[in-house]
Amino acid sequence: MSAAIPDRGRRPAAFAPRSPVGLALMPVSLPAALLCALLPGASPETPTLAETPTLAETPTLTESPTLAEAPTGVPTLAGSPAPDVGGAGFVPAEIAAADAPPLSALSTVCVVALAERRFEAASPHFSAVHAGRTYFFASEQALQTFREAPDRYAPAWCGMDPVAYLDEDTLAEGAHLRRHAGRFYLFTTVENWNVFRTAPGRYAR
């Protein structure tokens, strides 16, 4: 009786082909909205950082309000200059009273690495507080880089959605990370980001 010939078409699990490792398998826990904003292959309606227009490319409206005009929803006294809402040092009272909470969308990722279009997990051992927010970094070097120019890495508006604040009089932390003129912004919805793009002079800081 002849011996059975093994089925060479079936391979043990140990030798089965493995799927290529991609960015989605990196040991970095990121919110879905952040991944949609930054990972290659994002859906067409969600622009990636690489697709975000620069200051020169961003469309503007001819009659866009200037920074000197009083933003909608922000009361000012007659004849007094408009406050620099959202500018340097802007920290809402709610955030100032909360002992520098981190931004949910950035709590596990190094913002310095993001500015260089890289993903690196943040470590609780390296942190800094800026404009009422705590940020975490991948290394001591990244921490020092942040301290040298924090506004280059920390989102404007203290991480709040500027469109929601100025147009809807709503203080809401953003979840969709976008970049404009070298500065990070967070938006509650992609629609608000599109509103921002039509009149960046009204919202950009």
C-alpha positions in Angstrom: 0.0 0.0 0.0 1.6 3.3 -1.1 2.1 6.1 1.4 -0.2 9.2 1.2 1.4 12.1 -0.6 1.1 15.3 1.5 -1.0 18.1 0.1 1.7 20.7 -0.8 -1.0 23.3 -1.5 -1.7 23.6 2.2 0.9 25.3 4.4 1.0 25.3 8.2 -0.1 28.6 9.7 3.4 29.4 10.7 4.4 29.6 7.0 1.3 31.3 5.7 1.9 34.6 3.9 1.7 37.6 6.1 -0.1 40.9 5.3 2.3 43.8 4.9 2.6 46.0 7.9 1.2 49.4 7.3 0.7 52.6 9.3 -2.7 51.3 10.5 -0.9 48.7 12.6 1.4 51.2 14.4 1.2 50.9 18.2 -0.2 54.4 18.4 -3.8 54.9 19.7 -5.3 57.8 17.7 -8.8 59.0 17.4 -10.5 58.0 14.1 -11.0 61.7 13.1 -7.2 62.3 13.5 -6.4 59.2 11.5 -8.8 60.3 8.7 -7.1 63.7 8.6 -3.5 62.5 8.5 -3.2 59.0 7.1 -2.4 58.4 3.4 -5.4 57.2 1.5 -7.9 59.2 3.4 -11.4 59.6 1.8 -11.7 62.4 -0.9 -13.9 64.5 1.2 -11.4 64.4 4.1 -8.2 66.3 3.0 -4.9 65.0 4.4 -2.2 67.3 5.7 -0.3 67.0 2.4 -3.4 68.2 0.6 -4.1 71.1 2.9 -3.6 74.4 1.0 -0.8 76.7 2.1 -1.4 80.4 2.9 -0.7 81.3 -0.7 -3.1 78.7 -2.0 -6.0 79.2 0.4 -8.9 80.9 -1.3 -10.1 84.1 0.3 -13.1 86.3 0.0 -12.8 89.8 -1.3 -14.8 91.2 1.6 -13.6 88.9 4.3 -13.6 90.6 7.8 -10.2 91.6 9.0 -8.8 90.8 12.4 -9.5 94.4 13.5 -13.2 93.8 13.1 -15.2 92.5 16.0 -16.0 88.8 15.5 -19.6 87.7 15.4 -20.9 86.6 18.8 -18.1 88.4 20.8 -19.6 91.5 22.5 -17.5 94.6 22.6 -18.2 98.1 24.0 -19.0 100.9 21.5 -15.8 102.5 20.3 -13.5 100.0 21.9 -11.1 97.9 19.9 -12.1 94.3 19.2 -10.4 91.7 21.5 -7.7 89.5 20.1 -10.0 86.5 20.4 -8.2 83.2 19.6 -4.8 85.0 19.5 -1.7 84.3 21.5 -2.5 83.6 25.1 -6.1 82.8 24.3 -7.3 80.5 27.1 -11.1 80.1 27.7 -12.1 80.4 31.4 -13.4 76.9 31.2 -10.0 75.5 30.2 -8.1 77.7 32.6 -10.1 76.3 35.5 -9.6 72.7 34.4 -5.9 72.4 35.3 -4.4 72.3 31.8 -6.3 69.3 30.3 -4.7 67.7 27.2 -6.5 67.7 23.9 -8.3 64.4 23.3 -7.3 64.3 19.6 -3.6 64.7 20.5 -3.2 63.1 23.9 -1.4 60.0 22.6 0.7 61.4 19.8 3.7 63.7 19.6 2.7 67.0 18.0 6.3 67.8 17.0 6.4 64.6 15.0 3.0 65.5 13.4 4.4 68.8 12.3 7.1 66.9 10.5 4.4 64.6 9.0 5.4 61.6 11.1 3.5 59.5 13.7 5.3 58.9 17.0 3.6 57.8 20.2 3.8 60.3 23.0 5.2 59.4 26.4 3.8 60.6 29.7 7.4 61.1 30.8 7.8 64.1 28.4 5.2 66.8 28.8 4.8 70.6 28.7 1.9 73.0 29.4 1.2 75.8 26.9 -1.8 78.1 26.7 -3.8 76.1 29.2 -3.2 72.7 27.5 -0.8 69.8 28.4 1.1 68.2 25.5 3.0 65.0 25.5 6.1 64.1 23.4 8.0 61.2 22.1 11.4 62.2 23.5 13.3 64.9 25.4 14.5 66.3 22.1 10.9 66.8 20.9 10.0 68.4 24.2 12.8 70.9 23.9 11.9 71.6 20.2 8.3 72.4 21.4 9.5 74.7 24.1 11.5 76.8 21.6 8.5 77.6 19.5 5.3 76.2 21.1 2.9 78.1 18.8 4.4 76.3 15.8 3.1 72.9 17.2 0.2 73.7 19.6 -3.1 74.1 17.8 -4.5 77.7 17.6 -7.5 78.7 19.6 -6.4 76.4 22.5 -7.6 73.5 20.4 -11.2 74.9 20.1 -13.0 75.0 16.8 -12.8 78.7 15.7 -15.8 78.4 13.3 -18.0 77.1 16.1 -16.7 79.9 18.4 -17.2 82.8 16.1 -20.2 81.8 14.1 -22.2 79.7 16.6 -21.0 81.3 19.9 -20.1 77.7 21.0 -16.9 76.7 22.8 -16.2 73.2 21.4 -12.9 71.2 21.4 -12.1 70.1 17.9 -11.4 66.5 16.7 -10.4 67.0 13.1 -6.8 68.2 12.8 -5.9 70.5 9.9 -3.0 72.8 9.0 -3.1 76.3 7.6 -0.2 78.7 7.1 2.1 76.5 9.2 -0.3 76.4 12.1 -2.5 73.5 13.4 -6.2 74.0 13.9 -8.9 71.6 15.3 -12.4 71.5 14.0 -15.5 69.7 15.3 -16.6 68.8 11.8 -15.1 68.7 8.3 -17.8 71.1 7.2 -16.4 73.7 9.7 -12.9 73.2 8.2 -14.4 74.0 4.7 -16.1 77.1 6.1 -12.6 78.1 7.5 -11.1 77.7 4.1 -13.5 80.1 2.4 -12.5 83.0 4.8 -9.3 82.2 6.6 -8.7 85.8 7.5 -11.7 85.7 9.8 -10.6 82.6 11.8 -6.8 82.2 11.4 -4.6 83.4 14.2 
